[in-house]
Amino acid sequence: MREANYYSRDPVPETPEPKQKQDPWAETKVVGQPLPRVDAYQRLSGAAVYPSDVHLPEMLYGAILRCPHAHARIKSLETTAAEQIPGVRAVLTNSSPGTDIPWQPESDGPASVLFDPVCRFEGEAVAAVAATTPYQAQDALRAMQVDYEVLPAVSTPQDALEPGAPKVHPDGNSVGEPSTYERGDVSAGFEAADVVVEETFQVPFLLHTPMEPHGCVARWEGDKLTLWESTQGVYNVQRQVAAALDLPLSHVRVIGHYVGGGFGSKLAIGKYSLIAALLAKKTARPVKVFLSREETFLCVGNRPGGTMRLKAGAKRDGTLTALDFEALGSGGAYSPYGTGLFDWQIRDLYHCRNVRTKGRSAYINAGEERPMRAPGHPQGSWALEQVLDALAAKLEMDPLKLRLENLTAVSQARGDIPYTSTGFKECLEEGAKAFGWAAARARPAADGPVVRGVGVGGCTWVAGAGGPPSTAIVKYFADGSVNLNMGASDIGTGTKTVMAMVVAEELGVPVERIQIEHADTGTTEFATASGGSKTVPTESPAVRAAALDCREQLLAMAAQDLNISAAELELEAGEVFSTRDPAKRLAVGEISQFRQRRTVVGVGYRGPNPEDKAVCPFAAQFCEVEVNKRTGEVRVLRFLGAHDSGRVMSRLTYDNQVYGGIVMGIGFGLTERRVLDEKQTGKMVNRNWHDYKIPTALDVPADMESLPIEIQDLECNTTGAKGLGEPVTIPTAAAIANAVYDATGVRVTEAPINPTRLLDLLAAHDQRRA
Amino acid sequence: MKAFAPRSLDEAMVRLTEDPDLRLLAGCTDLMVGEPEDRLGLPGVLDLRGLSELRRIEWHDDALEIGAVTPFSQIRDSPEVQKSFPALAEAASKIGGWQIQNRASLGGNMANASPAGDSLPVLLVLEAQVVLVGPEGTRTVPYREFHLGYRQTALGPGEIIGWVRLPKPPENAMQFFRKVGAREAQAISKVVVALLADVSDGRVSEYRLAAGSVAEVPLRLTEVEKAMVGRAAKAEIANLAGHLAAQAVRPIDDVRSTAEYRRFALEQVVRRMTLQLVRRVPE
């Protein structure tokens, strides 16, 4: 199952080691404070220019014709009528010159091309147009005549592996050998167990549904291309577009200052990126291609669903003796990663010597998966955390205690190397205390139709360490204001704010006086894409190193003027002073060399992670639910997220991540699922925000608490921060299911928890008891 | 495409008489989110939102009149509605979300004639009268004779829904509203129920029950009503009410729910409401 570096499929170069000596921060003045976002006003007032807001003179609008069938072969495509629509400037089909571009050559999946004559999922790109207005572009799409040979489609991994199933690819539907993992002796482990639990679980395919749809604006100047793209990583887009269009990297400038959400679905380019560039080339005009909401549901990624079987054994005292896990999923029509990282929680979270996992994946006629907020983890957690609860019930043990009985200080899935830090125990214990776990568990059961229950779930996250490469540049101006240059995108998580705080910490400059240049391959330094909960741990040490470089240069210059050693000098609030004799001080603007140079430029690199140690965040989430046994409705009453993500860099963005992750997890647990017309057309029936139900403000509890477990980690990196953005949504749904069990005695193994299904289970449960 | 935004009801009637094929617009919360093809084929539109005659909440004689284009947010916030028609205020606060309540209107909900329209069961139990404005003047139709079938109404050519008249409900009668959806807001109902009922001298004296999303049109469940009126107001009758309600409907399976769940949820909701009635516990 896919490994840690999922956010970047190619090998990454390492930047030089930072030259500055960086002791961990003892106390911080700015870092950790609840500062508002540096771009809060722009975002809230609408002044922020998102890629979808970019409007250039003479700009045309592109649109993409998409296959309406789950599986079809294009017999003929007639575009004459479309070309005659007023305002239409260009039409692209697979017979247009320059469109014979291999699609996703970096992927391990089957080969395809930009306009593939065989459409293997609903929403596959068939042709494209550029026109003066978006309406003319849509009219042109309607005027295109496509003769499809509709082919039989397959919609689930189970069906895909049946003999005689319609073939998604000529070689069949299996992605190859199952991926397997094994340690210890699983059979012996089960023999040694006093109790064994085995359950089968089902999880749905989910959609990312970021607020801003996918798309870009493309403009050529000679043979140089500029793209304003809604992306999590401008350098990913640069690399992929340059490769597809055979351009030097230097000739592809990608700008993505703001992005209206991505959740992993904007780590890679889309066909729209290339189509916009080709249309712009053909028309010699800038072209904007932004997808409709419906398109984003079909063809820019999803979180794989599937079935999982988990068998677990434990001793009477709760010690886990064996875990045996098997999953079947699908990455859609092109991705082989249908069960990628489903098993990571099972392999790494709880101490267990005997573990076996197996993941099988099949191609189906549906859009391709893309990493979605902790790929594979929430799915695996849905199984693992529920099985642990079932074990606890069988052992008549508090589920919290069972978890505490099976802690580990080493990463078993990585060959027993130690973690630089693990606060999992504290997450469970302090989280339980703040939540009032013991009191809630001790509460007598209600006998009415509306019952309450509490649940817990724990997690780790495979990535979240960050690492090289990253380069940051800090420019200190004559008036003590600062410019920070970094390539990373701020995908709404507060990256810019956190980095400004790091600079402010080291240079004693107010955050308001720091200007950030970022996410532009033309002007900012190389950065990997923002994803994998790694942006803060990757970028903050580089930014800190750059700020320190700047500071050292300033102090060295001041030392000459003051005629004392730079080692005894401090920089604060625009002044350099001696720590031995505070009377010896000099305003930065008075430093003679600095007055001549006007700026000081500091360069910082991200150093390597510690060798032979694992850097991982941990979490425990607790919730209370109310179940109406009459209607099967489940209401989440309160949630608490206790997270060990190392140092809290900014308390406000930190808490927002926790709340946001919980909200997303509530959607997985209670309402969200992609529905395909499995038996007939294979088409998606809920491809909009109306029928695909994400939680609204009324569906999430007002009572949500973020409890940082701030374990000091001196080894992970030089700022002590670990990733947060994904752990926050891993155990959420499982905690809800466990709370429903606590409330009703019924275990719901199929997500989302559907009132109809819950009523059936409640009825069966009552019958058994009677 | 022609688009008219008349400033008075008279002007609207002139336009409509000239061109009876014009599509009437109120909040557009259905029209604009529908399939583009539905909009592209329109011959023209007549926007009624600017008509002050159709945007008001006021008492006339013994009935509260609510203009057809009055948005649900205004109905939700109206002290008159809250005082005399709490079930309608409740329904208005549960339709869509706030943005939708700011645009969607009672008249639009009626004209759209969806089986799932959240205000419609309430209009049934309140025994609303619909005032239709046509070229020949106005005519009044009981709401239960207005909604004829799936997306079919009694609105004639050249007619506009003017307003509804809600007769003052019986003194002390209790009103209930409950919507069961996939989530708490912006979800089309799996089942939606309204009840107006009263107890006097220990017996059920009034019992008007209606449900939506359980048939091709919102239904008054008269079988249940007949069985309830006159019965001793004891907890046992709640089970009977729920049971009869479940039998009286003909729900379907669709993307939002199953027929079985709808029937079951209706039974439970009616049972619960009836229990609250006999216990005199307001919701």
Chai-1 contact restraints between the chains, C-beta under 6 A:
chainA,res_idxA,chainB,res_idxB,connection_type,confidence,min_distance_angstrom,max_distance_angstrom,comment,restraint_id
A,R630,B,Q268,contact,1.0,0.0,6.0,A-B,restraint_1
A,T631,B,V180,contact,1.0,0.0,6.0,A-B,restraint_2
A,T631,B,A265,contact,1.0,0.0,6.0,A-B,restraint_3
A,T631,B,Q268,contact,1.0,0.0,6.0,A-B,restraint_4
A,T671,B,A182,contact,1.0,0.0,6.0,A-B,restraint_5
A,T671,B,R183,contact,1.0,0.0,6.0,A-B,restraint_6
A,V685,B,V255,contact,1.0,0.0,6.0,A-B,restraint_7
A,K693,B,A182,contact,1.0,0.0,6.0,A-B,restraint_8
A,K693,B,R183,contact,1.0,0.0,6.0,A-B,restraint_9
A,T696,B,R183,contact,1.0,0.0,6.0,A-B,restraint_10
A,T696,B,A185,contact,1.0,0.0,6.0,A-B,restraint_11
A,T696,B,Q186,contact,1.0,0.0,6.0,A-B,restraint_12
A,L698,B,E184,contact,1.0,0.0,6.0,A-B,restraint_13
A,L698,B,A185,contact,1.0,0.0,6.0,A-B,restraint_14
A,D699,B,R183,contact,1.0,0.0,6.0,A-B,restraint_15
A,D699,B,E184,contact,1.0,0.0,6.0,A-B,restraint_16
A,T756,B,T258,contact,1.0,0.0,6.0,A-B,restraint_17
A,T756,B,Y261,contact,1.0,0.0,6.0,A-B,restraint_18
